[in-house]
Amino acid sequence: MENNLKYKLKNRRYIISAAVVGLVLIFIIRLFFLQILNSDYKAWADSNAFLKKTLYPSRGMIYDRNGKLLVYNQPAYDVIVVMREVQPFDTLDFCSTLGISKEQFDKRITDIKNRRLNPGYSSYVPQLFMNHLSAQEYGVLQEKLYKFPGFYIQNRTIREYEYPYAAHVLGSIGEVNRKDLEEDSYYVRGDYSGRSGVEKSYEELLRGEKGIEILLRDAHGRIKGKYEDGAHDIPPVSGKNLTLSIDMDLQAYGEKLMQNKVGAIVMIEPATGEVLCMISAPTFDPGMLVGRQRGKNYAILEKDPLKPLFDRALMSYYPPGSTFKPAQGLVFLQEGIITPETMYTCAHGYPFRGGKPACHGHYSPLGLTAALATSCNAYFCWGLKDMLDVKRRYPTVQDAFEVWKNHIVSMGFGYKLGIDLPGEKRGYIPNSKVYDKLYNSRWNSSTIISISIGQGEIIATPLQICNLSATIANRGYFHTPHIVKEVEAGELDTLYTNRKYPSVESRHYEHIARGMREAVLGGTCRSAALPDIEVCGKTGTAENPHGKDHSIFIGFAPYDKPEVAIAVFIENAGFGATYAVPVGKLMMEKYLKGEISDANKYTEDYIINSVILPTNVL
């Protein structure tokens, strides 16, 4: 009996010891969770003694190629709230001070607490309540802030635009969304980032680095000053300044010419690939997408039937029409299909089973230079036929077409060029498999003859067509087009500084350049001629199934030492020579001479006052 009692007491001691050890372990684990794993505990502890305020950096400024300031910063003020510190107060007075309703106040508080909308929410951490207070609103609220416990004012900056131009190039900034918060730990709810244009593509350089200011509280939560005289503060680092390749005077002039029209203008400096201007019409004032009115204005622009938010220079898919003929000529020369002296006949068009691509009157037969100068459709149809249908050249039509396609792609078609702006589209160049599928592998040049003159399945963006012009100007190479010319204390990516060579040998480009020069001297581009400047050009008229044809022009100048290449697209404007050519001439004269001559003032007035809009919006 006595041994049995000792045994029970011994077991009980073990049980009690194990329980004590277990309890201690539970406390240790709980303390580890609270102090190490759970940030709320640390936030609560810190919030009793400190208030950590984010110091937002000044966003980098943006200049044009001539040093003109385009985008800078103005002071703005945000209202932030620490939910744990909020005590009963006069919400109606608060709402009246900020000019909001009680319903808006309640919704904002609910949204702040919603962890789905506000990932990482903590009642101990400052949350954005309202942004972009004006200086007047800030002054009124600052006087009453003591009445609203838990609410504070935080300084930041807001973008300001010096000119009402280049909205698509410059872009805008807007509040970060949930995806941004999940992908980049730099941001917290209420932060702003670039949403379009240069603001988006160079966001990490422009935004800078945030700082932190640690303020000391007393036992009642009142701010007593900086903790240890700011010894632990981290100053913000301003964002990098950018110098764009854009000439703002030229940009503004192009937007003036394109008012009341739909289309795009792109101008490139051939030697560098720097974009001198990039106009998408219609456009809008970039200042519309700043501040608390951003959402309202964005909705207005989004509902506009002419789609001013759509960047046509980078995103529009156009058939290039006859501006594609120089690329065709280059392929035919490279593959030995023609020589510069090869003659083809033109009986006002090219006959084939499906019809007859018409051609305006000119002499016949004619060679490559004259075919480019007169924009002869038949010449390039015959060239494509000789490339695809002559069996001795390639084993099959598919093999021949792949050779053709690869040359065209090497010139910058069918894929994104890689410009340093978001949203660029790739255009479309089909391959032989596309036609095998469409025509059950039974096709030849006659089946797809429209691609010889830049119609059919061929789709390009204005940027790609301008890049072709720049490549011809350089006689066989191009730089990836880019908007940013210089980065403060940094270098451009080699993507933009290295030359790119298409698969066509440089010796062939001189023949194409000569044809484009002849087009201005006495061909379809006669109205592009400028005194003392050897302009080269090529017209295009692209069929439009939805209305009147599109008017297109590409060109470069001067002939020997090109300083500028251009592409102009004007939707529903008819022949290329009617509107696109005079616009191109005015733009080149403006850039090369700095002003429009008296001889061209009538043309300038005519273009500016012309209204060319789709019939459904007139």
C-alpha positions in Angstrom: 0.0 0.0 0.0 2.8 2.4 0.9 4.7 1.6 -2.3 1.6 2.2 -4.3 1.0 5.6 -2.7 4.6 6.6 -3.4 4.2 5.5 -7.0 1.0 7.7 -7.3 2.7 10.7 -5.8 5.7 10.3 -8.1 3.5 10.1 -11.1 1.5 13.2 -10.0 4.8 15.1 -9.6 5.7 14.2 -13.2 2.3 15.3 -14.5 2.4 18.6 -12.6 6.0 19.2 -13.9 4.9 18.4 -17.4 1.9 20.8 -17.1 4.2 23.6 -15.8 6.7 23.0 -18.6 3.8 22.9 -21.2 2.4 26.1 -19.8 5.8 27.8 -20.0 6.2 26.6 -23.6 2.8 28.0 -24.5 3.7 31.4 -23.0 7.0 31.4 -24.8 5.4 30.4 -28.2 2.7 33.0 -27.6 5.3 35.7 -26.8 7.3 34.7 -29.9 4.2 35.0 -32.1 3.2 38.4 -30.6 6.6 40.0 -30.6 8.3 38.3 -33.7 5.7 37.0 -36.0 2.7 39.3 -35.4 3.5 42.9 -36.6 0.3 44.2 -34.9 1.9 43.8 -31.4 5.0 45.7 -32.5 2.9 48.3 -34.2 0.8 48.7 -31.0 3.9 49.0 -28.8 5.5 51.5 -31.2 2.3 53.5 -31.6 2.1 54.2 -27.9 5.4 56.1 -28.0 6.0 56.9 -31.6 4.3 58.1 -34.8 6.1 57.0 -37.9 5.4 59.4 -40.8 6.3 58.5 -44.4 8.3 61.2 -46.1 7.4 61.1 -49.8 10.3 62.0 -52.2 10.0 64.6 -54.9 9.2 62.8 -58.2 11.7 63.3 -60.9 11.1 66.2 -63.3 10.8 65.8 -67.1 12.3 68.1 -69.7 12.2 68.2 -73.5 15.3 67.9 -75.7 15.8 71.6 -75.7 15.7 71.9 -71.9 12.2 73.1 -71.5 10.6 72.0 -68.3 7.5 69.8 -69.1 6.5 68.1 -65.8 7.3 69.3 -62.3 5.8 69.0 -58.8 3.5 71.1 -56.7 2.9 70.7 -52.9 -0.2 68.7 -52.0 -1.6 67.4 -48.8 -3.2 64.1 -47.7 -5.4 63.3 -44.7 -4.3 60.2 -42.9 -5.9 58.3 -40.0 -4.6 55.9 -37.4 -7.8 54.0 -36.6 -6.7 52.9 -33.1 -6.4 56.6 -32.1 -9.8 57.7 -33.4 -12.1 58.8 -30.5 -15.7 60.2 -30.7 -15.7 63.5 -32.5 -18.0 65.8 -34.5 -18.1 63.9 -37.8 -20.4 66.5 -39.3 -18.0 69.2 -38.6 -15.2 67.1 -40.0 -17.2 66.3 -43.2 -18.1 70.0 -43.6 -14.5 71.0 -43.3 -13.4 68.6 -46.1 -16.5 69.2 -48.2 -17.7 65.6 -48.1 -21.0 63.9 -47.0 -21.5 61.7 -44.0 -22.1 58.8 -46.4 -18.8 59.3 -48.1 -17.1 59.5 -44.7 -18.7 56.2 -43.5 -17.8 54.4 -46.8 -14.2 55.6 -46.7 -13.8 54.3 -43.1 -15.4 51.0 -44.1 -13.1 50.6 -47.1 -10.0 51.3 -45.0 -10.9 48.5 -42.7 -11.7 46.1 -45.5 -8.6 43.8 -45.8 -9.7 42.7 -49.2 -9.6 46.2 -50.5 -6.7 47.2 -48.3 -4.3 44.3 -47.9 -2.1 44.5 -44.8 -4.4 46.8 -42.9 -3.5 47.5 -39.3 -5.3 49.8 -37.0 -2.0 51.0 -35.6 -0.5 52.1 -38.9 -1.5 55.4 -40.7 -4.0 54.9 -43.5 -4.9 57.3 -46.3 -8.3 58.8 -45.7 -8.3 61.6 -48.4 -5.8 62.8 -50.9 -4.8 65.9 -52.8 -6.1 68.7 -50.5 -5.6 72.1 -51.9 -3.6 74.7 -49.9 -6.9 76.4 -48.9 -8.4 73.1 -47.7 -5.2 72.3 -45.9 -5.3 75.6 -44.0 -8.9 75.2 -42.9 -8.3 71.6 -41.7 -5.0 72.4 -40.0 -6.8 74.9 -37.7 -9.3 72.3 -36.6 -7.2 69.2 -36.5 -7.0 69.1 -32.7 -10.7 68.4 -32.7 -10.3 65.2 -34.7 -8.2 62.7 -32.8 -6.4 60.1 -34.9 -6.4 62.3 -38.0 -3.2 63.9 -39.4 -2.0 65.8 -42.4 0.8 64.4 -44.6 2.7 66.4 -47.1 3.4 65.1 -50.6 3.6 66.4 -54.1 1.3 66.4 -57.2 2.3 66.5 -60.8 2.0 69.8 -62.7 2.2 70.1 -66.5 3.7 73.2 -68.1 2.1 72.6 -71.5 -1.3 71.1 -72.5 0.4 68.8 -75.0 2.0 65.3 -75.3 -0.5 63.6 -73.0 0.2 60.1 -74.4 4.0 60.6 -74.3 4.2 62.1 -70.8 1.5 59.8 -69.3 -0.1 60.3 -65.9 0.1 59.0 -62.4 -2.8 57.4 -60.4 -3.5 55.6 -57.2 -2.0 52.1 -57.0 -4.3 49.2 -57.2 -4.3 45.8 -55.5 -2.1 44.2 -58.1 0.5 46.9 -57.6 0.5 46.3 -53.8 1.0 42.6 -54.3 3.8 42.9 -56.8 5.9 45.7 -55.3 6.4 46.1 -51.5 7.4 49.8 -52.1 3.8 50.8 -52.3 1.1 51.0 -49.6 -2.5 51.8 -50.1 -2.9 55.5 -51.2 0.4 55.7 -53.0 0.6 56.8 -56.5 2.5 55.4 -59.5 2.8 56.0 -63.2 -0.2 54.6 -65.1 0.7 55.5 -68.7 3.4 57.1 -70.9 6.9 57.9 -69.6 5.5 58.1 -66.1 4.8 54.4 -66.2 7.8 53.1 -68.2 10.3 55.0 -66.1 8.4 54.7 -62.8 11.2 53.2 -60.7 13.6 56.0 -61.7 11.0 58.8 -61.3 9.5 57.8 -58.0 12.7 58.0 -55.8 12.9 56.4 -52.4 10.6 57.1 -49.4 11.9 58.4 -46.1 10.7 58.0 -42.5 10.2 60.6 -39.8 9.8 59.3 -36.2 7.8 61.5 -33.9 7.7 61.1 -30.1 4.4 61.0 -28.2 3.6 61.7 -24.6 1.4 59.6 -22.4 -1.7 61.3 -23.9 -0.6 60.6 -27.4 0.3 64.2 -28.2 3.3 64.8 -30.5 6.2 66.2 -28.5 8.8 66.4 -31.3 11.3 64.2 -33.1 12.5 61.1 -31.5 16.1 61.6 -30.4 16.3 64.8 -32.5 15.7 62.9 -35.7 18.7 60.6 -35.3 16.7 57.7 -36.6 14.9 59.5 -39.4 15.6 58.4 -43.0 15.5 61.3 -45.5 13.7 60.7 -48.8 15.7 60.4 -52.0 14.3 62.4 -54.9 13.5 60.7 -58.2 15.8 61.0 -61.2 15.1 63.7 -63.8 14.5 62.7 -67.4 15.3 64.6 -70.6 13.0 63.5 -73.4 13.9 63.4 -77.1 10.6 65.2 -77.8 10.8 68.8 -79.2 7.8 70.3 -77.4 7.4 73.1 -79.9 7.2 70.6 -82.7 4.8 68.4 -80.7 2.5 71.4 -80.1 2.6 72.3 -83.8 1.7 68.7 -84.8 -1.2 68.6 -82.4 -2.4 71.9 -83.8 -2.3 70.5 -87.4 -4.2 67.3 -86.3 -7.0 69.1 -84.4 -10.4 67.9 -85.6 -8.8 64.9 -87.3 -8.2 61.3 -86.3 -4.8 59.7 -86.8 -1.1 60.0 -85.9 2.2 61.6 -86.7 5.6 60.1 -85.7 8.9 61.8 -86.4 12.3 60.2 -85.7 15.9 61.4 -85.8 17.3 58.6 -88.0 20.9 58.8 -86.7 19.9 58.1 -83.1 16.3 56.7 -83.1 15.2 59.6 -80.9 11.5 60.3 -81.3 11.1 64.0 -82.1 7.4 64.1 -81.7 4.6 61.5 -81.4 1.1 62.8 -82.0 -2.1 60.9 -81.5 -5.3 62.6 -82.5 -7.6 63.4 -80.9 -5.7 64.1 -77.7 -6.3 65.9 -74.4 -4.7 68.1 -71.9 -2.5 65.9 -69.5 -3.6 68.2 -66.7 -7.0 66.7 -66.8 -5.7 63.5 -65.1 -4.3 65.2 -62.0 -5.7 65.5 -58.5 -9.2 64.5 -57.2 -10.8 65.3 -60.6 -8.8 62.5 -62.3 -11.4 59.9 -62.0 -14.2 62.1 -63.3 -12.2 63.4 -66.2 -11.0 59.9 -67.1 -14.6 58.7 -67.3 -15.4 61.7 -69.7 -12.5 60.9 -71.9 -13.3 57.2 -71.9 -16.8 57.8 -73.2 -15.7 60.1 -76.0 -16.5 58.2 -79.3 -13.3 59.4 -80.8 -11.3 57.6 -78.1 -8.8 60.3 -77.1 -7.2 57.9 -74.5 -6.2 55.5 -77.3 -2.6 56.1 -78.4 -2.9 55.7 -82.2 0.8 56.2 -82.8 1.7 53.0 -81.0 -1.6 51.1 -80.9 -3.5 51.6 -84.1 -3.5 48.9 -86.7 -3.4 50.3 -90.2 -2.8 48.8 -93.6 0.3 50.7 -94.7 -0.9 50.8 -98.3 1.7 52.1 -100.8 4.1 53.2 -98.0 4.9 49.5 -97.8 6.2 49.4 -101.4 9.8 50.5 -100.4 10.0 47.5 -98.2 8.8 45.3 -101.1 11.4 46.8 -103.4 14.1 46.0 -100.9 13.1 42.4 -100.6 13.0 42.0 -104.4 16.4 43.6 -104.8 18.0 41.4 -102.0 16.6 38.2 -103.5 17.6 39.1 -107.0 14.0 39.1 -108.2 14.7 42.5 -109.8 17.6 44.8 -110.4 17.2 48.6 -110.4 16.8 48.4 -114.2 14.1 45.7 -114.3 11.1 46.8 -116.2 7.5 45.8 -115.7 4.5 46.8 -117.7 1.5 48.5 -116.3 -1.8 48.7 -118.2 -3.5 50.9 -115.6 -3.3 48.0 -113.2 -2.3 44.4 -112.6 -4.5 41.7 -114.2 -5.4 38.6 -112.3 -8.4 36.3 -111.8 -9.8 38.1 -108.8 -9.8 41.5 -110.3 -7.4 44.2 -111.2 -5.5 46.4 -108.6 -6.0 49.7 -110.4 -3.2 52.2 -111.0 -3.3 55.8 -112.0 -1.9 56.9 -115.3 1.8 56.9 -116.0 4.2 55.7 -118.7 4.9 51.9 -119.2 7.0 49.9 -118.9 8.9 51.4 -116.0 11.8 50.5 -113.6 12.0 50.5 -109.8 12.8 54.2 -109.3 9.9 55.3 -111.5 7.6 52.7 -109.9 8.3 54.2 -106.5 8.0 57.8 -107.8 4.6 57.1 -109.5 3.5 54.5 -106.9 2.8 51.9 -109.5 0.7 49.1 -108.1 1.4 46.7 -111.1 5.2 46.9 -110.6 5.1 45.4 -107.1 2.4 42.9 -108.0 4.6 41.6 -110.8 7.6 41.5 -108.4 5.7 39.4 -105.9 4.5 37.1 -108.6 8.0 36.5 -109.8 9.2 35.8 -106.3 6.4 33.4 -105.3 5.4 31.6 -108.5 8.7 31.0 -110.3 9.5 27.5 -109.3 13.2 27.6 -110.0 13.8 30.2 -107.4 12.4 28.3 -104.3 11.1 24.7 -103.9 7.6 25.8 -103.0 5.5 28.9 -102.7 5.6 28.4 -98.9 9.4 28.5 -98.9 9.4 31.6 -101.0 6.9 33.3 -98.8 8.9 32.5 -95.6 11.9 34.2 -97.2 9.8 37.2 -98.0 8.3 37.3 -94.5 11.7 37.0 -92.7 13.1 40.0 -94.6 10.0 42.1 -93.8 10.2 41.2 -90.1 13.9 42.1 -90.0 12.8 45.6 -91.0 10.8 46.1 -87.9 7.3 44.8 -88.9 5.2 42.1 -87.2 6.7 42.5 -83.8 7.1 45.3 -81.2 10.0 47.5 -82.0 10.6 48.0 -78.2 10.1 51.7 -77.7 10.3 52.8 -74.1 6.6 53.5 -73.8 3.9 51.1 -72.6 1.2 49.8 -74.8 3.0 49.3 -78.1 1.3 46.9 -80.5 3.1 44.5 -82.8 1.2 44.9 -86.1 0.8 41.7 -88.2 2.8 40.0 -90.9 1.3 36.5 -91.8 3.4 33.5 -92.4 2.9 30.7 -94.9 1.0 28.5 -92.4 -1.7 31.2 -92.2 -2.4 30.9 -95.9 -2.1 27.1 -95.9 -4.9 27.1 -93.3 -7.0 29.7 -95.2 -6.6 28.1 -98.6 -6.0 24.4 -97.8 -2.4 24.7 -99.0 -3.5 25.7 -102.5 -2.4 29.3 -103.0 0.0 31.4 -105.0 0.7 35.1 -105.6 -2.6 35.8 -107.2 -4.4 34.6 -104.0 -2.6 37.1 -101.8 -1.6 39.8 -104.4 -3.0 42.6 -102.2 -0.1 42.3 -99.8 2.2 43.5 -102.5 0.7 47.0 -102.1 0.4 47.0 -98.3 -3.2 45.8 -98.1 -4.8 42.4 -97.3 -3.4 40.9 -94.1 -0.5 43.4 -93.7 -1.0 45.6 -90.6 1.5 48.1 -89.2 1.5 50.9 -86.6 2.5 54.4 -87.5 5.7 53.9 -85.4 6.7 50.9 -87.6 6.1 52.8 -90.8 8.2 55.7 -89.6 10.9 53.3 -88.6 11.0 52.0 -92.2 11.5 55.6 -93.4 14.3 56.1 -90.8 16.0 52.9 -92.0 15.9 54.0 -95.6 17.3 57.4 -94.6 20.2 55.7 -92.9 20.7 53.4 -95.9 20.2 50.2 -94.1 20.1 50.4 -90.3 18.0 51.8 -87.5 18.1 52.4 -83.8 15.2 51.2 -81.6 13.0 54.3 -81.4 13.0 55.8 -77.9 11.4 58.8 -76.1 14.0 59.3 -73.3 17.2 61.1 -74.5 19.0 61.3 -71.1 18.6 60.0 -67.6 20.0 62.0 -64.7 23.3 60.4 -63.6 22.7 57.4 -65.8 23.1 56.0 -69.2 20.5 54.7 -71.7 20.1 51.0 -72.2 22.2 49.7 -75.1 18.9 48.6 -76.7 18.5 52.2 -77.8 22.1 53.0 -78.6 23.1 50.0 -80.7 22.4 49.8 -84.4 20.1 47.2 -85.8 20.6 45.9 -89.3 17.8 44.3 -91.4 18.6 41.3 -93.6 18.6 43.4 -96.7 22.1 44.6 -97.7 22.8 48.3 -97.3 23.7 48.8 -101.0 20.1 48.3 -102.0 18.7 51.2 -99.9 20.2 53.9 -102.2 17.9 52.8 -105.0 14.8 53.1 -102.7 16.0 56.5 -101.5 16.4 57.7 -105.1 12.8 56.5 -105.9 11.5 58.4 -102.9 13.4 61.5 -104.0 12.0 61.3 -107.5 8.5 61.0 -106.0 8.9 64.5 -104.6 10.7 65.9 -107.7 8.0 64.8 -110.1 5.9 62.0 -108.7 3.0 61.5 -106.3 4.7 63.6 -103.5 5.3 66.8 -105.5 3.4 68.8 -102.9 6.0 67.8 -100.3 8.8 69.8 -101.9 10.6 72.4 -99.9 13.0 75.1 -101.2 16.6 74.4 -100.3 15.8 71.0 -98.7 16.0 67.7 -100.6 12.8 66.0 -99.3 12.2 62.3 -100.1 8.7 60.8 -99.7 6.2 58.1 -100.5 2.4 58.4 -100.5 0.0 55.8 -99.3 -3.8 55.4 -99.7 -5.1 52.6 -97.5 -8.4 51.0 -98.1 -10.8 51.4 -95.2 -13.8 49.0 -95.1 -15.6 51.3 -92.6 -15.5 54.5 -94.7 -13.3 56.8 -96.8 -9.7 55.7 -97.4 -6.9 56.6 -95.0 -4.3 59.2 -96.2 -0.7 58.2 -95.5 2.8 59.7 -96.1 6.3 58.7 -95.1 9.4 60.7 -95.8 12.8 61.9 -94.7 15.0 64.9 -95.3 17.5 66.0 -96.4 18.4 63.3 -99.0 22.2 63.0 -98.3 22.4 63.7 -94.6 18.9 63.0 -93.2 18.0 64.8 -90.0 14.3 63.7 -89.7 12.1 60.8 -90.8 8.3 61.0 -90.6 5.1 59.1 -90.9 1.6 60.7 -91.1 -1.7 58.8 -90.9 -5.0 60.6 -91.2 -8.1 58.5 -91.1 -10.9 58.9 -93.6 -8.9 61.6 -95.5 -8.7 60.0 -98.9 -5.6 60.0 -101.1 -2.2 60.3 -99.4 -1.3 63.5 -101.4 -4.5 65.3 -100.3 -3.8 65.7 -96.6 -1.0 63.5 -95.3 1.6 64.9 -97.7 1.0 68.6 -96.8 1.0 67.7 -93.1 4.3 65.9 -93.5 5.8 68.9 -95.4 4.7 71.4 -92.8 6.1 69.3 -90.0 9.5 68.8 -91.7 9.7 72.5 -92.5 8.9 73.4 -88.9 11.6 71.2 -87.5 14.3 71.9 -90.1 13.8 75.6 -90.5 12.1 76.5 -87.2 9.2 78.3 -88.9 6.7 78.0 -91.7 7.6 80.1 -94.8 5.1 82.6 -96.3 4.7 80.3 -99.3 3.3 77.6 -97.1 1.0 79.7 -95.0 -2.0 79.0 -97.1 -1.4 75.3 -96.8 -1.0 75.6 -93.0 -4.3 77.5 -92.7 -6.0 75.0 -94.9 -4.8 72.0 -92.8 -5.5 73.6 -89.4 -9.1 74.6 -90.4 -9.9 71.2 -92.1 -12.3 69.0 -90.2 -11.9 65.3 -91.1 -13.9 63.1 -88.7 -15.8 59.8 -89.1 -19.4 60.4 -90.4 -20.9 58.9 -87.3 -19.5 61.7 -85.0 -20.0 64.7 -87.3 
